[in-house]
Amino acid sequence: MKKISCVCAVLGLVLLIAVSSVSRTEDSNHPTLCCFNFVKFKIPLKNILTVEKTSSACPIPGYVVTTPRGKFCKQEDVLLD
């Protein structure tokens, strides 16, 4: 009988840990889009497919510019020039 209650207690603890770790990852405020390396070259407007602003939680503000050749990070001041 003691083994059954011990097993139940361990399973309950494992279940509690699993549920709490899932809720932490879903509720976390980690930025999903940040740039750490920026390109300096100009991207022609005709090649730009989308522009996404990085999260305000990122250490350096910027934009992710998507072109047919890939995604590039541009700094705010460079994009506006």
mmCIF file of the N, C-alpha and C atoms, coordinates in Angstrom:
data_MODEL
# 
_entry.id   MODEL 
# 
loop_
_atom_site.group_PDB 
_atom_site.id 
_atom_site.type_symbol 
_atom_site.label_atom_id 
_atom_site.label_alt_id 
_atom_site.label_comp_id 
_atom_site.label_asym_id 
_atom_site.label_entity_id 
_atom_site.label_seq_id 
_atom_site.pdbx_PDB_ins_code 
_atom_site.Cartn_x 
_atom_site.Cartn_y 
_atom_site.Cartn_z 
_atom_site.occupancy 
_atom_site.B_iso_or_equiv 
_atom_site.pdbx_formal_charge 
_atom_site.auth_seq_id 
_atom_site.auth_comp_id 
_atom_site.auth_asym_id 
_atom_site.auth_atom_id 
_atom_site.pdbx_PDB_model_num 
ATOM 1   N N  . MET A 1 1  ? 0.820  -1.197 0.000   1.00 0.00 ? 1  MET A N  1 
ATOM 2   C CA . MET A 1 1  ? 0.000  0.000  0.000   1.00 0.00 ? 1  MET A CA 1 
ATOM 3   C C  . MET A 1 1  ? 0.865  1.261  0.000   1.00 0.00 ? 1  MET A C  1 
ATOM 4   N N  . LYS A 1 2  ? 2.000  1.205  0.713   1.00 0.00 ? 2  LYS A N  1 
ATOM 5   C CA . LYS A 1 2  ? 2.876  2.372  0.759   1.00 0.00 ? 2  LYS A CA 1 
ATOM 6   C C  . LYS A 1 2  ? 3.504  2.646  -0.611  1.00 0.00 ? 2  LYS A C  1 
ATOM 7   N N  . LYS A 1 3  ? 3.776  1.553  -1.349  1.00 0.00 ? 3  LYS A N  1 
ATOM 8   C CA . LYS A 1 3  ? 4.368  1.739  -2.675  1.00 0.00 ? 3  LYS A CA 1 
ATOM 9   C C  . LYS A 1 3  ? 3.386  2.425  -3.617  1.00 0.00 ? 3  LYS A C  1 
ATOM 10  N N  . ILE A 1 4  ? 2.120  2.071  -3.540  1.00 0.00 ? 4  ILE A N  1 
ATOM 11  C CA . ILE A 1 4  ? 1.111  2.671  -4.414  1.00 0.00 ? 4  ILE A CA 1 
ATOM 12  C C  . ILE A 1 4  ? 0.957  4.157  -4.122  1.00 0.00 ? 4  ILE A C  1 
ATOM 13  N N  . SER A 1 5  ? 0.910  4.541  -2.866  1.00 0.00 ? 5  SER A N  1 
ATOM 14  C CA . SER A 1 5  ? 0.764  5.952  -2.529  1.00 0.00 ? 5  SER A CA 1 
ATOM 15  C C  . SER A 1 5  ? 2.028  6.740  -2.885  1.00 0.00 ? 5  SER A C  1 
ATOM 16  N N  . CYS A 1 6  ? 3.184  6.095  -2.774  1.00 0.00 ? 6  CYS A N  1 
ATOM 17  C CA . CYS A 1 6  ? 4.430  6.760  -3.154  1.00 0.00 ? 6  CYS A CA 1 
ATOM 18  C C  . CYS A 1 6  ? 4.467  6.996  -4.672  1.00 0.00 ? 6  CYS A C  1 
ATOM 19  N N  . VAL A 1 7  ? 4.048  5.985  -5.438  1.00 0.00 ? 7  VAL A N  1 
ATOM 20  C CA . VAL A 1 7  ? 4.010  6.110  -6.891  1.00 0.00 ? 7  VAL A CA 1 
ATOM 21  C C  . VAL A 1 7  ? 3.017  7.202  -7.297  1.00 0.00 ? 7  VAL A C  1 
ATOM 22  N N  . CYS A 1 8  ? 1.864  7.239  -6.650  1.00 0.00 ? 8  CYS A N  1 
ATOM 23  C CA . CYS A 1 8  ? 0.872  8.268  -6.951  1.00 0.00 ? 8  CYS A CA 1 
ATOM 24  C C  . CYS A 1 8  ? 1.402  9.662  -6.639  1.00 0.00 ? 8  CYS A C  1 
ATOM 25  N N  . ALA A 1 9  ? 2.108  9.781  -5.544  1.00 0.00 ? 9  ALA A N  1 
ATOM 26  C CA . ALA A 1 9  ? 2.673  11.075 -5.168  1.00 0.00 ? 9  ALA A CA 1 
ATOM 27  C C  . ALA A 1 9  ? 3.706  11.529 -6.191  1.00 0.00 ? 9  ALA A C  1 
ATOM 28  N N  . VAL A 1 10 ? 4.559  10.616 -6.644  1.00 0.00 ? 10 VAL A N  1 
ATOM 29  C CA . VAL A 1 10 ? 5.583  10.954 -7.629  1.00 0.00 ? 10 VAL A CA 1 
ATOM 30  C C  . VAL A 1 10 ? 4.937  11.331 -8.960  1.00 0.00 ? 10 VAL A C  1 
ATOM 31  N N  . LEU A 1 11 ? 3.950  10.568 -9.400  1.00 0.00 ? 11 LEU A N  1 
ATOM 32  C CA . LEU A 1 11 ? 3.249  10.885 -10.642 1.00 0.00 ? 11 LEU A CA 1 
ATOM 33  C C  . LEU A 1 11 ? 2.543  12.242 -10.561 1.00 0.00 ? 11 LEU A C  1 
ATOM 34  N N  . GLY A 1 12 ? 1.948  12.532 -9.423  1.00 0.00 ? 12 GLY A N  1 
ATOM 35  C CA . GLY A 1 12 ? 1.300  13.825 -9.233  1.00 0.00 ? 12 GLY A CA 1 
ATOM 36  C C  . GLY A 1 12 ? 2.297  14.969 -9.307  1.00 0.00 ? 12 GLY A C  1 
ATOM 37  N N  . LEU A 1 13 ? 3.458  14.769 -8.707  1.00 0.00 ? 13 LEU A N  1 
ATOM 38  C CA . LEU A 1 13 ? 4.498  15.795 -8.732  1.00 0.00 ? 13 LEU A CA 1 
ATOM 39  C C  . LEU A 1 13 ? 5.011  16.016 -10.161 1.00 0.00 ? 13 LEU A C  1 
ATOM 40  N N  . VAL A 1 14 ? 5.217  14.917 -10.889 1.00 0.00 ? 14 VAL A N  1 
ATOM 41  C CA . VAL A 1 14 ? 5.676  15.034 -12.276 1.00 0.00 ? 14 VAL A CA 1 
ATOM 42  C C  . VAL A 1 14 ? 4.628  15.755 -13.117 1.00 0.00 ? 14 VAL A C  1 
ATOM 43  N N  . LEU A 1 15 ? 3.374  15.435 -12.935 1.00 0.00 ? 15 LEU A N  1 
ATOM 44  C CA . LEU A 1 15 ? 2.297  16.093 -13.665 1.00 0.00 ? 15 LEU A CA 1 
ATOM 45  C C  . LEU A 1 15 ? 2.243  17.579 -13.338 1.00 0.00 ? 15 LEU A C  1 
ATOM 46  N N  . LEU A 1 16 ? 2.397  17.925 -12.088 1.00 0.00 ? 16 LEU A N  1 
ATOM 47  C CA . LEU A 1 16 ? 2.386  19.326 -11.664 1.00 0.00 ? 16 LEU A CA 1 
ATOM 48  C C  . LEU A 1 16 ? 3.537  20.098 -12.296 1.00 0.00 ? 16 LEU A C  1 
ATOM 49  N N  . ILE A 1 17 ? 4.719  19.505 -12.332 1.00 0.00 ? 17 ILE A N  1 
ATOM 50  C CA . ILE A 1 17 ? 5.885  20.159 -12.940 1.00 0.00 ? 17 ILE A CA 1 
ATOM 51  C C  . ILE A 1 17 ? 5.665  20.349 -14.439 1.00 0.00 ? 17 ILE A C  1 
ATOM 52  N N  . ALA A 1 18 ? 5.122  19.328 -15.100 1.00 0.00 ? 18 ALA A N  1 
ATOM 53  C CA . ALA A 1 18 ? 4.880  19.421 -16.542 1.00 0.00 ? 18 ALA A CA 1 
ATOM 54  C C  . ALA A 1 18 ? 3.881  20.520 -16.870 1.00 0.00 ? 18 ALA A C  1 
ATOM 55  N N  . VAL A 1 19 ? 2.811  20.609 -16.118 1.00 0.00 ? 19 VAL A N  1 
ATOM 56  C CA . VAL A 1 19 ? 1.788  21.632 -16.368 1.00 0.00 ? 19 VAL A CA 1 
ATOM 57  C C  . VAL A 1 19 ? 2.339  23.023 -16.100 1.00 0.00 ? 19 VAL A C  1 
ATOM 58  N N  . SER A 1 20 ? 3.107  23.196 -15.049 1.00 0.00 ? 20 SER A N  1 
ATOM 59  C CA . SER A 1 20 ? 3.636  24.520 -14.733 1.00 0.00 ? 20 SER A CA 1 
ATOM 60  C C  . SER A 1 20 ? 4.681  24.959 -15.748 1.00 0.00 ? 20 SER A C  1 
ATOM 61  N N  . SER A 1 21 ? 5.475  24.039 -16.284 1.00 0.00 ? 21 SER A N  1 
ATOM 62  C CA . SER A 1 21 ? 6.471  24.436 -17.274 1.00 0.00 ? 21 SER A CA 1 
ATOM 63  C C  . SER A 1 21 ? 5.812  24.808 -18.597 1.00 0.00 ? 21 SER A C  1 
ATOM 64  N N  . VAL A 1 22 ? 4.729  24.159 -18.964 1.00 0.00 ? 22 VAL A N  1 
ATOM 65  C CA . VAL A 1 22 ? 4.011  24.505 -20.188 1.00 0.00 ? 22 VAL A CA 1 
ATOM 66  C C  . VAL A 1 22 ? 3.395  25.884 -20.060 1.00 0.00 ? 22 VAL A C  1 
ATOM 67  N N  . SER A 1 23 ? 2.793  26.186 -18.933 1.00 0.00 ? 23 SER A N  1 
ATOM 68  C CA . SER A 1 23 ? 2.164  27.496 -18.773 1.00 0.00 ? 23 SER A CA 1 
ATOM 69  C C  . SER A 1 23 ? 3.201  28.608 -18.762 1.00 0.00 ? 23 SER A C  1 
ATOM 70  N N  . ARG A 1 24 ? 4.400  28.342 -18.250 1.00 0.00 ? 24 ARG A N  1 
ATOM 71  C CA . ARG A 1 24 ? 5.445  29.354 -18.260 1.00 0.00 ? 24 ARG A CA 1 
ATOM 72  C C  . ARG A 1 24 ? 5.904  29.646 -19.677 1.00 0.00 ? 24 ARG A C  1 
ATOM 73  N N  . THR A 1 25 ? 6.045  28.624 -20.511 1.00 0.00 ? 25 THR A N  1 
ATOM 74  C CA . THR A 1 25 ? 6.520  28.881 -21.866 1.00 0.00 ? 25 THR A CA 1 
ATOM 75  C C  . THR A 1 25 ? 5.454  29.574 -22.702 1.00 0.00 ? 25 THR A C  1 
ATOM 76  N N  . GLU A 1 26 ? 4.186  29.300 -22.455 1.00 0.00 ? 26 GLU A N  1 
ATOM 77  C CA . GLU A 1 26 ? 3.130  29.962 -23.213 1.00 0.00 ? 26 GLU A CA 1 
ATOM 78  C C  . GLU A 1 26 ? 2.952  31.412 -22.782 1.00 0.00 ? 26 GLU A C  1 
ATOM 79  N N  . ASP A 1 27 ? 3.181  31.703 -21.498 1.00 0.00 ? 27 ASP A N  1 
ATOM 80  C CA . ASP A 1 27 ? 2.965  33.046 -20.985 1.00 0.00 ? 27 ASP A CA 1 
ATOM 81  C C  . ASP A 1 27 ? 4.218  33.906 -21.008 1.00 0.00 ? 27 ASP A C  1 
ATOM 82  N N  . SER A 1 28 ? 5.338  33.356 -21.439 1.00 0.00 ? 28 SER A N  1 
ATOM 83  C CA . SER A 1 28 ? 6.576  34.123 -21.392 1.00 0.00 ? 28 SER A CA 1 
ATOM 84  C C  . SER A 1 28 ? 6.520  35.263 -22.391 1.00 0.00 ? 28 SER A C  1 
ATOM 85  N N  . ASN A 1 29 ? 7.225  36.330 -22.076 1.00 0.00 ? 29 ASN A N  1 
ATOM 86  C CA . ASN A 1 29 ? 7.227  37.519 -22.924 1.00 0.00 ? 29 ASN A CA 1 
ATOM 87  C C  . ASN A 1 29 ? 8.516  37.616 -23.723 1.00 0.00 ? 29 ASN A C  1 
ATOM 88  N N  . HIS A 1 30 ? 9.020  36.481 -24.190 1.00 0.00 ? 30 HIS A N  1 
ATOM 89  C CA . HIS A 1 30 ? 10.232 36.507 -24.995 1.00 0.00 ? 30 HIS A CA 1 
ATOM 90  C C  . HIS A 1 30 ? 9.912  37.078 -26.371 1.00 0.00 ? 30 HIS A C  1 
ATOM 91  N N  . PRO A 1 31 ? 10.758 37.986 -26.841 1.00 0.00 ? 31 PRO A N  1 
ATOM 92  C CA . PRO A 1 31 ? 10.510 38.514 -28.170 1.00 0.00 ? 31 PRO A CA 1 
ATOM 93  C C  . PRO A 1 31 ? 10.629 37.412 -29.218 1.00 0.00 ? 31 PRO A C  1 
ATOM 94  N N  . THR A 1 32 ? 9.785  37.470 -30.210 1.00 0.00 ? 32 THR A N  1 
ATOM 95  C CA . THR A 1 32 ? 9.827  36.444 -31.237 1.00 0.00 ? 32 THR A CA 1 
ATOM 96  C C  . THR A 1 32 ? 10.667 36.872 -32.426 1.00 0.00 ? 32 THR A C  1 
ATOM 97  N N  . LEU A 1 33 ? 10.923 38.152 -32.564 1.00 0.00 ? 33 LEU A N  1 
ATOM 98  C CA . LEU A 1 33 ? 11.632 38.652 -33.727 1.00 0.00 ? 33 LEU A CA 1 
ATOM 99  C C  . LEU A 1 33 ? 12.602 39.745 -33.305 1.00 0.00 ? 33 LEU A C  1 
ATOM 100 N N  . CYS A 1 34 ? 13.885 39.423 -33.276 1.00 0.00 ? 34 CYS A N  1 
ATOM 101 C CA . CYS A 1 34 ? 14.922 40.400 -32.929 1.00 0.00 ? 34 CYS A CA 1 
ATOM 102 C C  . CYS A 1 34 ? 16.048 40.331 -33.955 1.00 0.00 ? 34 CYS A C  1 
ATOM 103 N N  . CYS A 1 35 ? 16.730 41.444 -34.129 1.00 0.00 ? 35 CYS A N  1 
ATOM 104 C CA . CYS A 1 35 ? 17.890 41.509 -35.022 1.00 0.00 ? 35 CYS A CA 1 
ATOM 105 C C  . CYS A 1 35 ? 19.130 41.841 -34.204 1.00 0.00 ? 35 CYS A C  1 
ATOM 106 N N  . PHE A 1 36 ? 20.235 41.195 -34.549 1.00 0.00 ? 36 PHE A N  1 
ATOM 107 C CA . PHE A 1 36 ? 21.497 41.464 -33.875 1.00 0.00 ? 36 PHE A CA 1 
ATOM 108 C C  . PHE A 1 36 ? 22.586 41.881 -34.858 1.00 0.00 ? 36 PHE A C  1 
ATOM 109 N N  . ASN A 1 37 ? 22.386 41.578 -36.131 1.00 0.00 ? 37 ASN A N  1 
ATOM 110 C CA . ASN A 1 37 ? 23.302 41.989 -37.203 1.00 0.00 ? 37 ASN A CA 1 
ATOM 111 C C  . ASN A 1 37 ? 22.472 42.708 -38.267 1.00 0.00 ? 37 ASN A C  1 
ATOM 112 N N  . PHE A 1 38 ? 22.953 43.872 -38.664 1.00 0.00 ? 38 PHE A N  1 
ATOM 113 C CA . PHE A 1 38 ? 22.199 44.702 -39.600 1.00 0.00 ? 38 PHE A CA 1 
ATOM 114 C C  . PHE A 1 38 ? 22.989 44.905 -40.880 1.00 0.00 ? 38 PHE A C  1 
ATOM 115 N N  . VAL A 1 39 ? 22.274 44.920 -42.008 1.00 0.00 ? 39 VAL A N  1 
ATOM 116 C CA . VAL A 1 39 ? 22.926 45.204 -43.289 1.00 0.00 ? 39 VAL A CA 1 
ATOM 117 C C  . VAL A 1 39 ? 22.907 46.711 -43.515 1.00 0.00 ? 39 VAL A C  1 
ATOM 118 N N  . LYS A 1 40 ? 23.910 47.215 -44.216 1.00 0.00 ? 40 LYS A N  1 
ATOM 119 C CA . LYS A 1 40 ? 24.020 48.653 -44.464 1.00 0.00 ? 40 LYS A CA 1 
ATOM 120 C C  . LYS A 1 40 ? 23.586 49.031 -45.872 1.00 0.00 ? 40 LYS A C  1 
ATOM 121 N N  . PHE A 1 41 ? 23.502 48.038 -46.785 1.00 0.00 ? 41 PHE A N  1 
ATOM 122 C CA . PHE A 1 41 ? 23.158 48.368 -48.173 1.00 0.00 ? 41 PHE A CA 1 
ATOM 123 C C  . PHE A 1 41 ? 21.691 48.718 -48.303 1.00 0.00 ? 41 PHE A C  1 
ATOM 124 N N  . LYS A 1 42 ? 21.401 49.503 -49.334 1.00 0.00 ? 42 LYS A N  1 
ATOM 125 C CA . LYS A 1 42 ? 20.014 49.903 -49.598 1.00 0.00 ? 42 LYS A CA 1 
ATOM 126 C C  . LYS A 1 42 ? 19.297 48.775 -50.327 1.00 0.00 ? 42 LYS A C  1 
ATOM 127 N N  . ILE A 1 43 ? 18.053 48.547 -49.954 1.00 0.00 ? 43 ILE A N  1 
ATOM 128 C CA . ILE A 1 43 ? 17.228 47.544 -50.616 1.00 0.00 ? 43 ILE A CA 1 
ATOM 129 C C  . ILE A 1 43 ? 16.232 48.291 -51.488 1.00 0.00 ? 43 ILE A C  1 
ATOM 130 N N  . PRO A 1 44 ? 16.247 48.045 -52.796 1.00 0.00 ? 44 PRO A N  1 
ATOM 131 C CA . PRO A 1 44 ? 15.292 48.735 -53.680 1.00 0.00 ? 44 PRO A CA 1 
ATOM 132 C C  . PRO A 1 44 ? 13.850 48.435 -53.272 1.00 0.00 ? 44 PRO A C  1 
ATOM 133 N N  . LEU A 1 45 ? 13.005 49.455 -53.317 1.00 0.00 ? 45 LEU A N  1 
ATOM 134 C CA . LEU A 1 45 ? 11.603 49.298 -52.915 1.00 0.00 ? 45 LEU A CA 1 
ATOM 135 C C  . LEU A 1 45 ? 10.895 48.214 -53.712 1.00 0.00 ? 45 LEU A C  1 
ATOM 136 N N  . LYS A 1 46 ? 11.249 48.049 -54.980 1.00 0.00 ? 46 LYS A N  1 
ATOM 137 C CA . LYS A 1 46 ? 10.572 47.050 -55.811 1.00 0.00 ? 46 LYS A CA 1 
ATOM 138 C C  . LYS A 1 46 ? 10.879 45.619 -55.353 1.00 0.00 ? 46 LYS A C  1 
ATOM 139 N N  . ASN A 1 47 ? 11.959 45.432 -54.588 1.00 0.00 ? 47 ASN A N  1 
ATOM 140 C CA . ASN A 1 47 ? 12.330 44.100 -54.108 1.00 0.00 ? 47 ASN A CA 1 
ATOM 141 C C  . ASN A 1 47 ? 11.747 43.769 -52.735 1.00 0.00 ? 47 ASN A C  1 
ATOM 142 N N  . ILE A 1 48 ? 11.176 44.737 -52.054 1.00 0.00 ? 48 ILE A N  1 
ATOM 143 C CA . ILE A 1 48 ? 10.670 44.507 -50.695 1.00 0.00 ? 48 ILE A CA 1 
ATOM 144 C C  . ILE A 1 48 ? 9.290  43.859 -50.759 1.00 0.00 ? 48 ILE A C  1 
ATOM 145 N N  . LEU A 1 49 ? 9.188  42.673 -50.141 1.00 0.00 ? 49 LEU A N  1 
ATOM 146 C CA . LEU A 1 49 ? 7.907  41.973 -50.056 1.00 0.00 ? 49 LEU A CA 1 
ATOM 147 C C  . LEU A 1 49 ? 7.162  42.353 -48.785 1.00 0.00 ? 49 LEU A C  1 
ATOM 148 N N  . THR A 1 50 ? 7.859  42.305 -47.639 1.00 0.00 ? 50 THR A N  1 
ATOM 149 C CA . THR A 1 50 ? 7.264  42.694 -46.361 1.00 0.00 ? 50 THR A CA 1 
ATOM 150 C C  . THR A 1 50 ? 8.305  43.382 -45.488 1.00 0.00 ? 50 THR A C  1 
ATOM 151 N N  . VAL A 1 51 ? 7.817  44.179 -44.561 1.00 0.00 ? 51 VAL A N  1 
ATOM 152 C CA . VAL A 1 51 ? 8.660  44.815 -43.552 1.00 0.00 ? 51 VAL A CA 1 
ATOM 153 C C  . VAL A 1 51 ? 7.984  44.601 -42.207 1.00 0.00 ? 51 VAL A C  1 
ATOM 154 N N  . GLU A 1 52 ? 8.723  44.008 -41.258 1.00 0.00 ? 52 GLU A N  1 
ATOM 155 C CA . GLU A 1 52 ? 8.189  43.767 -39.915 1.00 0.00 ? 52 GLU A CA 1 
ATOM 156 C C  . GLU A 1 52 ? 9.063  44.473 -38.888 1.00 0.00 ? 52 GLU A C  1 
ATOM 157 N N  . LYS A 1 53 ? 8.439  45.219 -38.002 1.00 0.00 ? 53 LYS A N  1 
ATOM 158 C CA . LYS A 1 53 ? 9.175  45.879 -36.924 1.00 0.00 ? 53 LYS A CA 1 
ATOM 159 C C  . LYS A 1 53 ? 9.517  44.844 -35.858 1.00 0.00 ? 53 LYS A C  1 
ATOM 160 N N  . THR A 1 54 ? 10.725 44.920 -35.316 1.00 0.00 ? 54 THR A N  1 
ATOM 161 C CA . THR A 1 54 ? 11.110 44.000 -34.257 1.00 0.00 ? 54 THR A CA 1 
ATOM 162 C C  . THR A 1 54 ? 10.379 44.360 -32.968 1.00 0.00 ? 54 THR A C  1 
ATOM 163 N N  . SER A 1 55 ? 10.345 43.433 -32.056 1.00 0.00 ? 55 SER A N  1 
ATOM 164 C CA . SER A 1 55 ? 9.646  43.615 -30.791 1.00 0.00 ? 55 SER A CA 1 
ATOM 165 C C  . SER A 1 55 ? 10.284 44.750 -29.981 1.00 0.00 ? 55 SER A C  1 
ATOM 166 N N  . SER A 1 56 ? 9.481  45.432 -29.198 1.00 0.00 ? 56 SER A N  1 
ATOM 167 C CA . SER A 1 56 ? 10.011 46.497 -28.337 1.00 0.00 ? 56 SER A CA 1 
ATOM 168 C C  . SER A 1 56 ? 10.881 45.936 -27.224 1.00 0.00 ? 56 SER A C  1 
ATOM 169 N N  . ALA A 1 57 ? 10.810 44.629 -26.991 1.00 0.00 ? 57 ALA A N  1 
ATOM 170 C CA . ALA A 1 57 ? 11.643 43.991 -25.972 1.00 0.00 ? 57 ALA A CA 1 
ATOM 171 C C  . ALA A 1 57 ? 13.037 43.652 -26.486 1.00 0.00 ? 57 ALA A C  1 
ATOM 172 N N  . CYS A 1 58 ? 13.291 43.855 -27.772 1.00 0.00 ? 58 CYS A N  1 
ATOM 173 C CA . CYS A 1 58 ? 14.606 43.566 -28.348 1.00 0.00 ? 58 CYS A CA 1 
ATOM 174 C C  . CYS A 1 58 ? 15.614 44.615 -27.882 1.00 0.00 ? 58 CYS A C  1 
ATOM 175 N N  . PRO A 1 59 ? 16.878 44.232 -27.738 1.00 0.00 ? 59 PRO A N  1 
ATOM 176 C CA . PRO A 1 59 ? 17.878 45.193 -27.275 1.00 0.00 ? 59 PRO A CA 1 
ATOM 177 C C  . PRO A 1 59 ? 18.158 46.312 -28.270 1.00 0.00 ? 59 PRO A C  1 
ATOM 178 N N  . ILE A 1 60 ? 18.021 46.040 -29.574 1.00 0.00 ? 60 ILE A N  1 
ATOM 179 C CA . ILE A 1 60 ? 18.258 47.048 -30.603 1.00 0.00 ? 60 ILE A CA 1 
ATOM 180 C C  . ILE A 1 60 ? 17.023 47.104 -31.500 1.00 0.00 ? 60 ILE A C  1 
ATOM 181 N N  . PRO A 1 61 ? 16.403 48.265 -31.647 1.00 0.00 ? 61 PRO A N  1 
ATOM 182 C CA . PRO A 1 61 ? 15.235 48.347 -32.526 1.00 0.00 ? 61 PRO A CA 1 
ATOM 183 C C  . PRO A 1 61 ? 15.642 48.200 -33.984 1.00 0.00 ? 61 PRO A C  1 
ATOM 184 N N  . GLY A 1 62 ? 14.751 47.651 -34.773 1.00 0.00 ? 62 GLY A N  1 
ATOM 185 C CA . GLY A 1 62 ? 15.045 47.487 -36.188 1.00 0.00 ? 62 GLY A CA 1 
ATOM 186 C C  . GLY A 1 62 ? 13.858 46.926 -36.930 1.00 0.00 ? 62 GLY A C  1 
ATOM 187 N N  . TYR A 1 63 ? 14.104 46.593 -38.197 1.00 0.00 ? 63 TYR A N  1 
ATOM 188 C CA . TYR A 1 63 ? 13.078 46.048 -39.076 1.00 0.00 ? 63 TYR A CA 1 
ATOM 189 C C  . TYR A 1 63 ? 13.626 44.815 -39.784 1.00 0.00 ? 63 TYR A C  1 
ATOM 190 N N  . VAL A 1 64 ? 12.765 43.834 -39.984 1.00 0.00 ? 64 VAL A N  1 
ATOM 191 C CA . VAL A 1 64 ? 13.116 42.666 -40.785 1.00 0.00 ? 64 VAL A CA 1 
ATOM 192 C C  . VAL A 1 64 ? 12.466 42.875 -42.151 1.00 0.00 ? 64 VAL A C  1 
ATOM 193 N N  . VAL A 1 65 ? 13.311 43.005 -43.163 1.00 0.00 ? 65 VAL A N  1 
ATOM 194 C CA . VAL A 1 65 ? 12.844 43.252 -44.523 1.00 0.00 ? 65 VAL A CA 1 
ATOM 195 C C  . VAL A 1 65 ? 12.938 41.934 -45.291 1.00 0.00 ? 65 VAL A C  1 
ATOM 196 N N  . THR A 1 66 ? 11.806 41.490 -45.836 1.00 0.00 ? 66 THR A N  1 
ATOM 197 C CA . THR A 1 66 ? 11.780 40.256 -46.612 1.00 0.00 ? 66 THR A CA 1 
ATOM 198 C C  . THR A 1 66 ? 11.788 40.602 -48.091 1.00 0.00 ? 66 THR A C  1 
ATOM 199 N N  . THR A 1 67 ? 12.712 39.975 -48.826 1.00 0.00 ? 67 THR A N  1 
ATOM 200 C CA . THR A 1 67 ? 12.830 40.141 -50.265 1.00 0.00 ? 67 THR A CA 1 
ATOM 201 C C  . THR A 1 67 ? 12.790 38.753 -50.906 1.00 0.00 ? 67 THR A C  1 
ATOM 202 N N  . PRO A 1 68 ? 12.726 38.681 -52.217 1.00 0.00 ? 68 PRO A N  1 
ATOM 203 C CA . PRO A 1 68 ? 12.770 37.358 -52.855 1.00 0.00 ? 68 PRO A CA 1 
ATOM 204 C C  . PRO A 1 68 ? 14.065 36.594 -52.551 1.00 0.00 ? 68 PRO A C  1 
ATOM 205 N N  . ARG A 1 69 ? 15.119 37.290 -52.180 1.00 0.00 ? 69 ARG A N  1 
ATOM 206 C CA . ARG A 1 69 ? 16.396 36.644 -51.881 1.00 0.00 ? 69 ARG A CA 1 
ATOM 207 C C  . ARG A 1 69 ? 16.559 36.265 -50.411 1.00 0.00 ? 69 ARG A C  1 
ATOM 208 N N  . GLY A 1 70 ? 15.630 36.665 -49.548 1.00 0.00 ? 70 GLY A N  1 
ATOM 209 C CA . GLY A 1 70 ? 15.739 36.312 -48.137 1.00 0.00 ? 70 GLY A CA 1 
ATOM 210 C C  . GLY A 1 70 ? 15.310 37.448 -47.229 1.00 0.00 ? 70 GLY A C  1 
ATOM 211 N N  . LYS A 1 71 ? 15.656 37.274 -45.935 1.00 0.00 ? 71 LYS A N  1 
ATOM 212 C CA . LYS A 1 71 ? 15.313 38.282 -44.930 1.00 0.00 ? 71 LYS A CA 1 
ATOM 213 C C  . LYS A 1 71 ? 16.573 39.003 -44.495 1.00 0.00 ? 71 LYS A C  1 
ATOM 214 N N  . PHE A 1 72 ? 16.437 40.332 -44.327 1.00 0.00 ? 72 PHE A N  1 
ATOM 215 C CA . PHE A 1 72 ? 17.551 41.168 -43.917 1.00 0.00 ? 72 PHE A CA 1 
ATOM 216 C C  . PHE A 1 72 ? 17.103 42.071 -42.775 1.00 0.00 ? 72 PHE A C  1 
ATOM 217 N N  . CYS A 1 73 ? 18.000 42.314 -41.843 1.00 0.00 ? 73 CYS A N  1 
ATOM 218 C CA . CYS A 1 73 ? 17.719 43.233 -40.743 1.00 0.00 ? 73 CYS A CA 1 
ATOM 219 C C  . CYS A 1 73 ? 18.280 44.609 -41.090 1.00 0.00 ? 73 CYS A C  1 
ATOM 220 N N  . LYS A 1 74 ? 17.428 45.610 -40.944 1.00 0.00 ? 74 LYS A N  1 
ATOM 221 C CA . LYS A 1 74 ? 17.822 46.989 -41.185 1.00 0.00 ? 74 LYS A CA 1 
ATOM 222 C C  . LYS A 1 74 ? 17.539 47.788 -39.922 1.00 0.00 ? 74 LYS A C  1 
ATOM 223 N N  . GLN A 1 75 ? 18.413 48.743 -39.627 1.00 0.00 ? 75 GLN A N  1 
ATOM 224 C CA . GLN A 1 75 ? 18.151 49.617 -38.494 1.00 0.00 ? 75 GLN A CA 1 
ATOM 225 C C  . GLN A 1 75 ? 17.156 50.683 -38.909 1.00 0.00 ? 75 GLN A C  1 
ATOM 226 N N  . GLU A 1 76 ? 16.448 51.190 -37.925 1.00 0.00 ? 76 GLU A N  1 
ATOM 227 C CA . GLU A 1 76 ? 15.378 52.150 -38.194 1.00 0.00 ? 76 GLU A CA 1 
ATOM 228 C C  . GLU A 1 76 ? 15.882 53.341 -38.991 1.00 0.00 ? 76 GLU A C  1 
ATOM 229 N N  . ASP A 1 77 ? 16.996 53.933 -38.567 1.00 0.00 ? 77 ASP A N  1 
ATOM 230 C CA . ASP A 1 77 ? 17.479 55.123 -39.233 1.00 0.00 ? 77 ASP A CA 1 
ATOM 231 C C  . ASP A 1 77 ? 17.981 54.832 -40.642 1.00 0.00 ? 77 ASP A C  1 
ATOM 232 N N  . VAL A 1 78 ? 18.498 53.655 -40.890 1.00 0.00 ? 78 VAL A N  1 
ATOM 233 C CA . VAL A 1 78 ? 18.971 53.284 -42.216 1.00 0.00 ? 78 VAL A CA 1 
ATOM 234 C C  . VAL A 1 78 ? 17.806 53.071 -43.158 1.00 0.00 ? 78 VAL A C  1 
ATOM 235 N N  . LEU A 1 79 ? 16.722 52.491 -42.664 1.00 0.00 ? 79 LEU A N  1 
ATOM 236 C CA . LEU A 1 79 ? 15.556 52.212 -43.495 1.00 0.00 ? 79 LEU A CA 1 
ATOM 237 C C  . LEU A 1 79 ? 14.904 53.492 -43.978 1.00 0.00 ? 79 LEU A C  1 
ATOM 238 N N  . LEU A 1 80 ? 14.911 54.520 -43.138 1.00 0.00 ? 80 LEU A N  1 
ATOM 239 C CA . LEU A 1 80 ? 14.238 55.767 -43.478 1.00 0.00 ? 80 LEU A CA 1 
ATOM 240 C C  . LEU A 1 80 ? 15.073 56.668 -44.380 1.00 0.00 ? 80 LEU A C  1 
ATOM 241 N N  . ASP A 1 81 ? 16.362 56.394 -44.531 1.00 0.00 ? 81 ASP A N  1 
ATOM 242 C CA . ASP A 1 81 ? 17.216 57.235 -45.389 1.00 0.00 ? 81 ASP A CA 1 
ATOM 243 C C  . ASP A 1 81 ? 16.885 57.060 -46.843 1.00 0.00 ? 81 ASP A C  1 
# 
